[in-house]
Amino acid sequence: MSEYSKALEYYEKSLKIREISLPSNHPNLAQSYNNIGLVYNNTGEYSKALEYYEKALKIREISLPPNHPTLAQSYNNIGNVYNSMGEYEKALEYHEKSLKIKEISLPPTHPDLAYPYNWLGRINRNMKDYEKALSYFQISISIREQALPEKHPNRAVTYSDIGDVHRLMGDYERALAFHQKALNIQENV
């Protein structure tokens, strides 16, 4: 039995207990749906992941304030599934919702604010809108450079993403420079 199968088994047991013992709109029930969605997303079963992520989102929209960070997590998760499925317009829609919440609920240099910018960059890269992708990645790395230590792995992720866009644009010198920055961090982690 794979680790994902075991995780799914335990998450489903937890869900059954919570469905019996909690009201239908309880945030802990949403967390169970989210956890099951995560397993399906990680195993590439995107339609099942969406089903569970959307159940979690419905509960969270009812039970949480409109700008609660956990709502941003739900929008992010759904956006990631749509990105994996190649449905980029839907992915953008959900990541933009996540960004709006994080912009309201977090300070401008909070490291968690970099995540939606990075995802918006990746989606635009996938859509071959490289200039827009770079603009999102620049915002992400600006936040990460201010908020995170110099050798933090999340900085390497964004440097690598920027390098990928430069490579796709045919600017191999800049691509190499950003990938080298990423590699320097990863070698020291």
Rosetta constraint file for C-alpha pairs under 8 A:
AtomPair CA 1 CA 5 HARMONIC 6.08 0.50
AtomPair CA 1 CA 6 HARMONIC 6.73 0.50
AtomPair CA 2 CA 6 HARMONIC 6.39 0.50
AtomPair CA 3 CA 7 HARMONIC 6.10 0.50
AtomPair CA 4 CA 8 HARMONIC 6.01 0.50
AtomPair CA 4 CA 39 HARMONIC 6.31 0.50
AtomPair CA 4 CA 43 HARMONIC 7.65 0.50
AtomPair CA 5 CA 9 HARMONIC 6.14 0.50
AtomPair CA 6 CA 10 HARMONIC 6.32 0.50
AtomPair CA 7 CA 11 HARMONIC 6.02 0.50
AtomPair CA 7 CA 39 HARMONIC 7.41 0.50
AtomPair CA 8 CA 12 HARMONIC 5.97 0.50
AtomPair CA 8 CA 36 HARMONIC 6.23 0.50
AtomPair CA 8 CA 39 HARMONIC 6.53 0.50
AtomPair CA 9 CA 13 HARMONIC 6.32 0.50
AtomPair CA 10 CA 14 HARMONIC 6.14 0.50
AtomPair CA 11 CA 15 HARMONIC 6.06 0.50
AtomPair CA 11 CA 32 HARMONIC 6.48 0.50
AtomPair CA 11 CA 35 HARMONIC 6.77 0.50
AtomPair CA 11 CA 36 HARMONIC 6.16 0.50
AtomPair CA 12 CA 16 HARMONIC 6.25 0.50
AtomPair CA 12 CA 32 HARMONIC 7.84 0.50
AtomPair CA 12 CA 36 HARMONIC 7.25 0.50
AtomPair CA 13 CA 17 HARMONIC 6.41 0.50
AtomPair CA 14 CA 18 HARMONIC 6.18 0.50
AtomPair CA 14 CA 32 HARMONIC 7.00 0.50
AtomPair CA 15 CA 19 HARMONIC 5.96 0.50
AtomPair CA 15 CA 29 HARMONIC 6.77 0.50
AtomPair CA 15 CA 32 HARMONIC 5.52 0.50
AtomPair CA 15 CA 33 HARMONIC 7.30 0.50
AtomPair CA 16 CA 20 HARMONIC 6.37 0.50
AtomPair CA 17 CA 21 HARMONIC 6.16 0.50
AtomPair CA 18 CA 22 HARMONIC 5.36 0.50
AtomPair CA 18 CA 28 HARMONIC 7.52 0.50
AtomPair CA 18 CA 29 HARMONIC 6.02 0.50
AtomPair CA 19 CA 23 HARMONIC 7.39 0.50
AtomPair CA 19 CA 24 HARMONIC 6.95 0.50
AtomPair CA 19 CA 29 HARMONIC 6.91 0.50
AtomPair CA 22 CA 26 HARMONIC 6.30 0.50
AtomPair CA 22 CA 29 HARMONIC 7.33 0.50
AtomPair CA 24 CA 29 HARMONIC 7.30 0.50
AtomPair CA 24 CA 59 HARMONIC 7.84 0.50
AtomPair CA 25 CA 29 HARMONIC 7.14 0.50
AtomPair CA 25 CA 30 HARMONIC 7.64 0.50
AtomPair CA 25 CA 59 HARMONIC 5.05 0.50
AtomPair CA 25 CA 60 HARMONIC 7.69 0.50
AtomPair CA 25 CA 62 HARMONIC 7.00 0.50
AtomPair CA 25 CA 63 HARMONIC 6.36 0.50
AtomPair CA 26 CA 30 HARMONIC 6.81 0.50
AtomPair CA 26 CA 59 HARMONIC 6.96 0.50
AtomPair CA 26 CA 63 HARMONIC 6.86 0.50
AtomPair CA 27 CA 31 HARMONIC 6.36 0.50
AtomPair CA 27 CA 59 HARMONIC 6.70 0.50
AtomPair CA 27 CA 60 HARMONIC 6.32 0.50
AtomPair CA 27 CA 63 HARMONIC 6.64 0.50
AtomPair CA 27 CA 64 HARMONIC 7.97 0.50
AtomPair CA 28 CA 32 HARMONIC 6.43 0.50
AtomPair CA 29 CA 33 HARMONIC 6.46 0.50
AtomPair CA 29 CA 56 HARMONIC 7.50 0.50
AtomPair CA 29 CA 59 HARMONIC 7.94 0.50
AtomPair CA 30 CA 34 HARMONIC 6.08 0.50
AtomPair CA 30 CA 55 HARMONIC 6.95 0.50
AtomPair CA 30 CA 56 HARMONIC 4.10 0.50
AtomPair CA 30 CA 57 HARMONIC 7.17 0.50
AtomPair CA 30 CA 59 HARMONIC 5.87 0.50
AtomPair CA 30 CA 60 HARMONIC 6.61 0.50
AtomPair CA 31 CA 35 HARMONIC 6.08 0.50
AtomPair CA 31 CA 56 HARMONIC 6.62 0.50
AtomPair CA 32 CA 36 HARMONIC 6.34 0.50
AtomPair CA 32 CA 56 HARMONIC 7.84 0.50
AtomPair CA 33 CA 37 HARMONIC 6.13 0.50
AtomPair CA 33 CA 52 HARMONIC 5.08 0.50
AtomPair CA 33 CA 53 HARMONIC 6.36 0.50
AtomPair CA 33 CA 55 HARMONIC 6.45 0.50
AtomPair CA 33 CA 56 HARMONIC 5.33 0.50
AtomPair CA 34 CA 38 HARMONIC 6.16 0.50
AtomPair CA 34 CA 52 HARMONIC 6.15 0.50
AtomPair CA 34 CA 53 HARMONIC 5.27 0.50
AtomPair CA 34 CA 55 HARMONIC 7.98 0.50
AtomPair CA 34 CA 56 HARMONIC 5.60 0.50
AtomPair CA 34 CA 74 HARMONIC 7.78 0.50
AtomPair CA 35 CA 39 HARMONIC 6.55 0.50
AtomPair CA 36 CA 40 HARMONIC 6.44 0.50
AtomPair CA 36 CA 49 HARMONIC 7.33 0.50
AtomPair CA 36 CA 52 HARMONIC 6.55 0.50
AtomPair CA 37 CA 41 HARMONIC 6.02 0.50
AtomPair CA 37 CA 48 HARMONIC 6.87 0.50
AtomPair CA 37 CA 49 HARMONIC 4.09 0.50
AtomPair CA 37 CA 50 HARMONIC 6.74 0.50
AtomPair CA 37 CA 51 HARMONIC 7.39 0.50
AtomPair CA 37 CA 52 HARMONIC 4.85 0.50
AtomPair CA 37 CA 53 HARMONIC 5.37 0.50
AtomPair CA 38 CA 42 HARMONIC 6.10 0.50
AtomPair CA 38 CA 49 HARMONIC 6.52 0.50
AtomPair CA 38 CA 53 HARMONIC 7.97 0.50
AtomPair CA 39 CA 43 HARMONIC 6.26 0.50
AtomPair CA 39 CA 49 HARMONIC 7.51 0.50
AtomPair CA 40 CA 44 HARMONIC 6.20 0.50
AtomPair CA 40 CA 45 HARMONIC 4.95 0.50
AtomPair CA 40 CA 46 HARMONIC 6.47 0.50
AtomPair CA 40 CA 48 HARMONIC 6.16 0.50
AtomPair CA 40 CA 49 HARMONIC 4.85 0.50
AtomPair CA 41 CA 45 HARMONIC 5.70 0.50
AtomPair CA 41 CA 46 HARMONIC 5.48 0.50
AtomPair CA 41 CA 48 HARMONIC 7.84 0.50
AtomPair CA 41 CA 49 HARMONIC 5.12 0.50
AtomPair CA 41 CA 81 HARMONIC 6.78 0.50
AtomPair CA 45 CA 49 HARMONIC 6.21 0.50
AtomPair CA 46 CA 50 HARMONIC 6.05 0.50
AtomPair CA 46 CA 81 HARMONIC 6.15 0.50
AtomPair CA 46 CA 84 HARMONIC 7.93 0.50
AtomPair CA 46 CA 85 HARMONIC 7.23 0.50
AtomPair CA 47 CA 51 HARMONIC 6.26 0.50
AtomPair CA 48 CA 52 HARMONIC 6.43 0.50
AtomPair CA 49 CA 53 HARMONIC 6.01 0.50
AtomPair CA 49 CA 81 HARMONIC 7.38 0.50
AtomPair CA 50 CA 54 HARMONIC 5.82 0.50
AtomPair CA 50 CA 78 HARMONIC 6.36 0.50
AtomPair CA 50 CA 81 HARMONIC 6.88 0.50
AtomPair CA 51 CA 55 HARMONIC 6.40 0.50
AtomPair CA 52 CA 56 HARMONIC 6.29 0.50
AtomPair CA 53 CA 57 HARMONIC 6.15 0.50
AtomPair CA 53 CA 74 HARMONIC 6.69 0.50
AtomPair CA 53 CA 77 HARMONIC 7.05 0.50
AtomPair CA 53 CA 78 HARMONIC 6.35 0.50
AtomPair CA 54 CA 58 HARMONIC 6.16 0.50
AtomPair CA 54 CA 74 HARMONIC 7.96 0.50
AtomPair CA 54 CA 78 HARMONIC 7.43 0.50
AtomPair CA 55 CA 59 HARMONIC 6.54 0.50
AtomPair CA 56 CA 60 HARMONIC 6.19 0.50
AtomPair CA 56 CA 74 HARMONIC 7.22 0.50
AtomPair CA 57 CA 61 HARMONIC 5.98 0.50
AtomPair CA 57 CA 71 HARMONIC 6.95 0.50
AtomPair CA 57 CA 74 HARMONIC 5.72 0.50
AtomPair CA 57 CA 75 HARMONIC 7.62 0.50
AtomPair CA 58 CA 62 HARMONIC 6.46 0.50
AtomPair CA 59 CA 63 HARMONIC 6.01 0.50
AtomPair CA 60 CA 64 HARMONIC 5.38 0.50
AtomPair CA 60 CA 70 HARMONIC 7.63 0.50
AtomPair CA 60 CA 71 HARMONIC 6.33 0.50
AtomPair CA 61 CA 65 HARMONIC 7.51 0.50
AtomPair CA 61 CA 66 HARMONIC 6.95 0.50
AtomPair CA 61 CA 71 HARMONIC 7.06 0.50
AtomPair CA 64 CA 68 HARMONIC 6.34 0.50
AtomPair CA 64 CA 71 HARMONIC 7.73 0.50
AtomPair CA 66 CA 71 HARMONIC 7.66 0.50
AtomPair CA 67 CA 71 HARMONIC 7.05 0.50
AtomPair CA 67 CA 72 HARMONIC 7.84 0.50
AtomPair CA 67 CA 101 HARMONIC 5.13 0.50
AtomPair CA 67 CA 102 HARMONIC 7.90 0.50
AtomPair CA 67 CA 104 HARMONIC 7.14 0.50
AtomPair CA 67 CA 105 HARMONIC 6.77 0.50
AtomPair CA 68 CA 72 HARMONIC 7.07 0.50
AtomPair CA 68 CA 101 HARMONIC 7.05 0.50
AtomPair CA 68 CA 105 HARMONIC 7.35 0.50
AtomPair CA 69 CA 73 HARMONIC 6.56 0.50
AtomPair CA 69 CA 101 HARMONIC 6.66 0.50
AtomPair CA 69 CA 102 HARMONIC 6.62 0.50
AtomPair CA 69 CA 105 HARMONIC 6.97 0.50
AtomPair CA 70 CA 74 HARMONIC 6.50 0.50
AtomPair CA 71 CA 75 HARMONIC 6.31 0.50
AtomPair CA 71 CA 98 HARMONIC 7.41 0.50
AtomPair CA 71 CA 101 HARMONIC 7.84 0.50
AtomPair CA 72 CA 76 HARMONIC 6.01 0.50
AtomPair CA 72 CA 97 HARMONIC 7.00 0.50
AtomPair CA 72 CA 98 HARMONIC 4.18 0.50
AtomPair CA 72 CA 99 HARMONIC 7.29 0.50
AtomPair CA 72 CA 101 HARMONIC 6.01 0.50
AtomPair CA 72 CA 102 HARMONIC 6.85 0.50
AtomPair CA 73 CA 77 HARMONIC 6.13 0.50
AtomPair CA 73 CA 98 HARMONIC 6.96 0.50
AtomPair CA 74 CA 78 HARMONIC 6.26 0.50
AtomPair CA 75 CA 79 HARMONIC 6.00 0.50
AtomPair CA 75 CA 94 HARMONIC 5.01 0.50
AtomPair CA 75 CA 95 HARMONIC 6.21 0.50
AtomPair CA 75 CA 97 HARMONIC 6.48 0.50
AtomPair CA 75 CA 98 HARMONIC 5.43 0.50
AtomPair CA 76 CA 80 HARMONIC 6.13 0.50
AtomPair CA 76 CA 94 HARMONIC 6.32 0.50
AtomPair CA 76 CA 95 HARMONIC 5.44 0.50
AtomPair CA 76 CA 98 HARMONIC 5.84 0.50
AtomPair CA 76 CA 116 HARMONIC 7.42 0.50
AtomPair CA 77 CA 81 HARMONIC 6.47 0.50
AtomPair CA 78 CA 82 HARMONIC 6.38 0.50
AtomPair CA 78 CA 91 HARMONIC 7.35 0.50
AtomPair CA 78 CA 94 HARMONIC 6.68 0.50
AtomPair CA 79 CA 83 HARMONIC 6.13 0.50
AtomPair CA 79 CA 90 HARMONIC 6.85 0.50
AtomPair CA 79 CA 91 HARMONIC 4.09 0.50
AtomPair CA 79 CA 92 HARMONIC 6.79 0.50
AtomPair CA 79 CA 93 HARMONIC 7.42 0.50
AtomPair CA 79 CA 94 HARMONIC 4.89 0.50
AtomPair CA 79 CA 95 HARMONIC 5.58 0.50
AtomPair CA 80 CA 84 HARMONIC 6.18 0.50
AtomPair CA 80 CA 91 HARMONIC 6.48 0.50
AtomPair CA 81 CA 85 HARMONIC 6.20 0.50
AtomPair CA 81 CA 91 HARMONIC 7.54 0.50
AtomPair CA 82 CA 86 HARMONIC 6.20 0.50
AtomPair CA 82 CA 87 HARMONIC 5.02 0.50
AtomPair CA 82 CA 88 HARMONIC 6.45 0.50
AtomPair CA 82 CA 90 HARMONIC 6.24 0.50
AtomPair CA 82 CA 91 HARMONIC 4.95 0.50
AtomPair CA 83 CA 87 HARMONIC 5.67 0.50
AtomPair CA 83 CA 88 HARMONIC 5.40 0.50
AtomPair CA 83 CA 90 HARMONIC 7.90 0.50
AtomPair CA 83 CA 91 HARMONIC 5.25 0.50
AtomPair CA 83 CA 123 HARMONIC 6.63 0.50
AtomPair CA 87 CA 91 HARMONIC 6.29 0.50
AtomPair CA 88 CA 92 HARMONIC 6.05 0.50
AtomPair CA 88 CA 123 HARMONIC 6.25 0.50
AtomPair CA 88 CA 126 HARMONIC 7.75 0.50
AtomPair CA 88 CA 127 HARMONIC 7.03 0.50
AtomPair CA 89 CA 93 HARMONIC 6.30 0.50
AtomPair CA 90 CA 94 HARMONIC 6.41 0.50
AtomPair CA 91 CA 95 HARMONIC 6.19 0.50
AtomPair CA 91 CA 123 HARMONIC 7.27 0.50
AtomPair CA 92 CA 96 HARMONIC 5.92 0.50
AtomPair CA 92 CA 120 HARMONIC 6.45 0.50
AtomPair CA 92 CA 123 HARMONIC 6.86 0.50
AtomPair CA 93 CA 97 HARMONIC 6.44 0.50
AtomPair CA 94 CA 98 HARMONIC 6.33 0.50
AtomPair CA 95 CA 99 HARMONIC 6.10 0.50
AtomPair CA 95 CA 116 HARMONIC 5.96 0.50
AtomPair CA 95 CA 119 HARMONIC 7.07 0.50
AtomPair CA 95 CA 120 HARMONIC 6.58 0.50
AtomPair CA 96 CA 100 HARMONIC 6.21 0.50
AtomPair CA 96 CA 116 HARMONIC 7.41 0.50
AtomPair CA 96 CA 120 HARMONIC 7.63 0.50
AtomPair CA 97 CA 101 HARMONIC 6.50 0.50
AtomPair CA 98 CA 102 HARMONIC 6.31 0.50
AtomPair CA 98 CA 116 HARMONIC 6.58 0.50
AtomPair CA 99 CA 103 HARMONIC 5.99 0.50
AtomPair CA 99 CA 113 HARMONIC 7.30 0.50
AtomPair CA 99 CA 116 HARMONIC 5.41 0.50
AtomPair CA 99 CA 117 HARMONIC 7.28 0.50
AtomPair CA 100 CA 104 HARMONIC 6.37 0.50
AtomPair CA 101 CA 105 HARMONIC 6.03 0.50
AtomPair CA 102 CA 106 HARMONIC 5.45 0.50
AtomPair CA 102 CA 112 HARMONIC 7.79 0.50
AtomPair CA 102 CA 113 HARMONIC 5.95 0.50
AtomPair CA 103 CA 107 HARMONIC 7.32 0.50
AtomPair CA 103 CA 108 HARMONIC 7.00 0.50
AtomPair CA 103 CA 113 HARMONIC 6.95 0.50
AtomPair CA 106 CA 110 HARMONIC 6.22 0.50
AtomPair CA 106 CA 112 HARMONIC 7.99 0.50
AtomPair CA 106 CA 113 HARMONIC 7.03 0.50
AtomPair CA 108 CA 113 HARMONIC 7.24 0.50
AtomPair CA 108 CA 143 HARMONIC 7.77 0.50
AtomPair CA 109 CA 113 HARMONIC 7.13 0.50
AtomPair CA 109 CA 143 HARMONIC 5.25 0.50
AtomPair CA 109 CA 144 HARMONIC 7.77 0.50
AtomPair CA 109 CA 146 HARMONIC 6.68 0.50
AtomPair CA 109 CA 147 HARMONIC 6.05 0.50
AtomPair CA 110 CA 114 HARMONIC 7.62 0.50
AtomPair CA 110 CA 143 HARMONIC 7.12 0.50
AtomPair CA 110 CA 147 HARMONIC 6.33 0.50
AtomPair CA 111 CA 115 HARMONIC 7.71 0.50
AtomPair CA 111 CA 143 HARMONIC 6.38 0.50
AtomPair CA 111 CA 144 HARMONIC 5.88 0.50
AtomPair CA 111 CA 147 HARMONIC 5.60 0.50
AtomPair CA 111 CA 148 HARMONIC 6.95 0.50
AtomPair CA 113 CA 117 HARMONIC 7.25 0.50
AtomPair CA 113 CA 140 HARMONIC 7.73 0.50
AtomPair CA 113 CA 143 HARMONIC 7.52 0.50
AtomPair CA 114 CA 118 HARMONIC 6.12 0.50
AtomPair CA 114 CA 139 HARMONIC 7.34 0.50
AtomPair CA 114 CA 140 HARMONIC 4.45 0.50
AtomPair CA 114 CA 141 HARMONIC 7.28 0.50
AtomPair CA 114 CA 143 HARMONIC 6.00 0.50
AtomPair CA 114 CA 144 HARMONIC 6.57 0.50
AtomPair CA 115 CA 119 HARMONIC 6.22 0.50
AtomPair CA 115 CA 140 HARMONIC 7.09 0.50
AtomPair CA 116 CA 120 HARMONIC 6.03 0.50
AtomPair CA 117 CA 121 HARMONIC 6.14 0.50
AtomPair CA 117 CA 136 HARMONIC 5.20 0.50
AtomPair CA 117 CA 137 HARMONIC 6.44 0.50
AtomPair CA 117 CA 139 HARMONIC 6.69 0.50
AtomPair CA 117 CA 140 HARMONIC 5.39 0.50
AtomPair CA 118 CA 122 HARMONIC 6.29 0.50
AtomPair CA 118 CA 136 HARMONIC 6.31 0.50
AtomPair CA 118 CA 137 HARMONIC 5.49 0.50
AtomPair CA 118 CA 140 HARMONIC 5.65 0.50
AtomPair CA 118 CA 158 HARMONIC 6.97 0.50
AtomPair CA 119 CA 123 HARMONIC 6.16 0.50
AtomPair CA 120 CA 124 HARMONIC 6.13 0.50
AtomPair CA 120 CA 133 HARMONIC 7.01 0.50
AtomPair CA 120 CA 136 HARMONIC 6.38 0.50
AtomPair CA 121 CA 125 HARMONIC 6.06 0.50
AtomPair CA 121 CA 132 HARMONIC 7.04 0.50
AtomPair CA 121 CA 133 HARMONIC 3.99 0.50
AtomPair CA 121 CA 134 HARMONIC 6.50 0.50
AtomPair CA 121 CA 135 HARMONIC 7.43 0.50
AtomPair CA 121 CA 136 HARMONIC 4.88 0.50
AtomPair CA 121 CA 137 HARMONIC 5.46 0.50
AtomPair CA 122 CA 126 HARMONIC 6.16 0.50
AtomPair CA 122 CA 133 HARMONIC 6.48 0.50
AtomPair CA 122 CA 161 HARMONIC 7.44 0.50
AtomPair CA 123 CA 127 HARMONIC 6.24 0.50
AtomPair CA 123 CA 133 HARMONIC 7.53 0.50
AtomPair CA 124 CA 128 HARMONIC 6.16 0.50
AtomPair CA 124 CA 129 HARMONIC 5.18 0.50
AtomPair CA 124 CA 130 HARMONIC 6.63 0.50
AtomPair CA 124 CA 132 HARMONIC 6.42 0.50
AtomPair CA 124 CA 133 HARMONIC 4.95 0.50
AtomPair CA 125 CA 129 HARMONIC 5.65 0.50
AtomPair CA 125 CA 130 HARMONIC 5.38 0.50
AtomPair CA 125 CA 132 HARMONIC 7.95 0.50
AtomPair CA 125 CA 133 HARMONIC 5.30 0.50
AtomPair CA 125 CA 165 HARMONIC 6.74 0.50
AtomPair CA 129 CA 133 HARMONIC 6.20 0.50
AtomPair CA 130 CA 134 HARMONIC 6.06 0.50
AtomPair CA 130 CA 165 HARMONIC 6.19 0.50
AtomPair CA 130 CA 168 HARMONIC 8.00 0.50
AtomPair CA 130 CA 169 HARMONIC 7.25 0.50
AtomPair CA 131 CA 135 HARMONIC 6.32 0.50
AtomPair CA 132 CA 136 HARMONIC 6.41 0.50
AtomPair CA 133 CA 137 HARMONIC 6.19 0.50
AtomPair CA 133 CA 165 HARMONIC 7.50 0.50
AtomPair CA 134 CA 138 HARMONIC 5.95 0.50
AtomPair CA 134 CA 162 HARMONIC 6.46 0.50
AtomPair CA 134 CA 165 HARMONIC 6.98 0.50
AtomPair CA 135 CA 139 HARMONIC 6.46 0.50
AtomPair CA 136 CA 140 HARMONIC 6.26 0.50
AtomPair CA 137 CA 141 HARMONIC 6.05 0.50
AtomPair CA 137 CA 158 HARMONIC 6.55 0.50
AtomPair CA 137 CA 161 HARMONIC 7.40 0.50
AtomPair CA 137 CA 162 HARMONIC 6.40 0.50
AtomPair CA 138 CA 142 HARMONIC 5.98 0.50
AtomPair CA 138 CA 162 HARMONIC 7.99 0.50
AtomPair CA 139 CA 143 HARMONIC 6.33 0.50
AtomPair CA 140 CA 144 HARMONIC 6.21 0.50
AtomPair CA 140 CA 158 HARMONIC 7.20 0.50
AtomPair CA 141 CA 145 HARMONIC 5.82 0.50
AtomPair CA 141 CA 155 HARMONIC 6.60 0.50
AtomPair CA 141 CA 158 HARMONIC 6.14 0.50
AtomPair CA 141 CA 159 HARMONIC 7.41 0.50
AtomPair CA 142 CA 146 HARMONIC 6.37 0.50
AtomPair CA 143 CA 147 HARMONIC 5.97 0.50
AtomPair CA 144 CA 148 HARMONIC 5.31 0.50
AtomPair CA 144 CA 154 HARMONIC 7.44 0.50
AtomPair CA 144 CA 155 HARMONIC 6.05 0.50
AtomPair CA 145 CA 149 HARMONIC 7.36 0.50
AtomPair CA 145 CA 150 HARMONIC 7.02 0.50
AtomPair CA 145 CA 155 HARMONIC 7.07 0.50
AtomPair CA 148 CA 152 HARMONIC 6.23 0.50
AtomPair CA 148 CA 155 HARMONIC 7.67 0.50
AtomPair CA 150 CA 155 HARMONIC 7.67 0.50
AtomPair CA 151 CA 155 HARMONIC 7.31 0.50
AtomPair CA 151 CA 156 HARMONIC 7.86 0.50
AtomPair CA 151 CA 185 HARMONIC 5.06 0.50
AtomPair CA 151 CA 186 HARMONIC 7.87 0.50
AtomPair CA 151 CA 188 HARMONIC 7.09 0.50
AtomPair CA 151 CA 189 HARMONIC 7.15 0.50
AtomPair CA 152 CA 156 HARMONIC 7.04 0.50
AtomPair CA 152 CA 185 HARMONIC 6.99 0.50
AtomPair CA 152 CA 189 HARMONIC 7.64 0.50
AtomPair CA 153 CA 157 HARMONIC 6.45 0.50
AtomPair CA 153 CA 185 HARMONIC 6.57 0.50
AtomPair CA 153 CA 186 HARMONIC 6.51 0.50
AtomPair CA 153 CA 189 HARMONIC 7.07 0.50
AtomPair CA 154 CA 158 HARMONIC 6.57 0.50
AtomPair CA 155 CA 159 HARMONIC 6.21 0.50
AtomPair CA 155 CA 182 HARMONIC 7.35 0.50
AtomPair CA 155 CA 185 HARMONIC 7.97 0.50
AtomPair CA 156 CA 160 HARMONIC 6.04 0.50
AtomPair CA 156 CA 181 HARMONIC 6.96 0.50
AtomPair CA 156 CA 182 HARMONIC 4.07 0.50
AtomPair CA 156 CA 183 HARMONIC 7.15 0.50
AtomPair CA 156 CA 185 HARMONIC 5.98 0.50
AtomPair CA 156 CA 186 HARMONIC 6.74 0.50
AtomPair CA 157 CA 161 HARMONIC 6.25 0.50
AtomPair CA 157 CA 182 HARMONIC 6.80 0.50
AtomPair CA 158 CA 162 HARMONIC 6.13 0.50
AtomPair CA 158 CA 182 HARMONIC 7.96 0.50
AtomPair CA 159 CA 163 HARMONIC 6.13 0.50
AtomPair CA 159 CA 178 HARMONIC 5.26 0.50
AtomPair CA 159 CA 179 HARMONIC 6.37 0.50
AtomPair CA 159 CA 181 HARMONIC 6.57 0.50
AtomPair CA 159 CA 182 HARMONIC 5.42 0.50
AtomPair CA 160 CA 164 HARMONIC 6.17 0.50
AtomPair CA 160 CA 178 HARMONIC 6.13 0.50
AtomPair CA 160 CA 179 HARMONIC 5.10 0.50
AtomPair CA 160 CA 181 HARMONIC 7.94 0.50
AtomPair CA 160 CA 182 HARMONIC 5.62 0.50
AtomPair CA 161 CA 165 HARMONIC 6.48 0.50
AtomPair CA 162 CA 166 HARMONIC 6.39 0.50
AtomPair CA 162 CA 175 HARMONIC 7.28 0.50
AtomPair CA 162 CA 178 HARMONIC 6.59 0.50
AtomPair CA 163 CA 167 HARMONIC 6.15 0.50
AtomPair CA 163 CA 174 HARMONIC 6.83 0.50
AtomPair CA 163 CA 175 HARMONIC 4.00 0.50
AtomPair CA 163 CA 176 HARMONIC 6.60 0.50
AtomPair CA 163 CA 177 HARMONIC 7.38 0.50
AtomPair CA 163 CA 178 HARMONIC 4.85 0.50
AtomPair CA 163 CA 179 HARMONIC 5.42 0.50
AtomPair CA 164 CA 168 HARMONIC 6.18 0.50
AtomPair CA 164 CA 175 HARMONIC 6.35 0.50
AtomPair CA 164 CA 179 HARMONIC 7.98 0.50
AtomPair CA 165 CA 169 HARMONIC 6.17 0.50
AtomPair CA 165 CA 175 HARMONIC 7.43 0.50
AtomPair CA 166 CA 170 HARMONIC 6.25 0.50
AtomPair CA 166 CA 171 HARMONIC 5.08 0.50
AtomPair CA 166 CA 172 HARMONIC 6.53 0.50
AtomPair CA 166 CA 174 HARMONIC 6.24 0.50
AtomPair CA 166 CA 175 HARMONIC 4.87 0.50
AtomPair CA 167 CA 171 HARMONIC 5.50 0.50
AtomPair CA 167 CA 172 HARMONIC 5.23 0.50
AtomPair CA 167 CA 174 HARMONIC 7.81 0.50
AtomPair CA 167 CA 175 HARMONIC 5.14 0.50
AtomPair CA 171 CA 175 HARMONIC 6.20 0.50
AtomPair CA 172 CA 176 HARMONIC 5.96 0.50
AtomPair CA 173 CA 177 HARMONIC 6.33 0.50
AtomPair CA 174 CA 178 HARMONIC 6.30 0.50
AtomPair CA 175 CA 179 HARMONIC 6.14 0.50
AtomPair CA 176 CA 180 HARMONIC 5.93 0.50
AtomPair CA 177 CA 181 HARMONIC 6.37 0.50
AtomPair CA 178 CA 182 HARMONIC 6.32 0.50
AtomPair CA 179 CA 183 HARMONIC 6.06 0.50
AtomPair CA 180 CA 184 HARMONIC 6.07 0.50
AtomPair CA 181 CA 185 HARMONIC 6.55 0.50
AtomPair CA 182 CA 186 HARMONIC 6.24 0.50
AtomPair CA 183 CA 187 HARMONIC 5.99 0.50
AtomPair CA 184 CA 188 HARMONIC 6.60 0.50
AtomPair CA 185 CA 189 HARMONIC 6.38 0.50
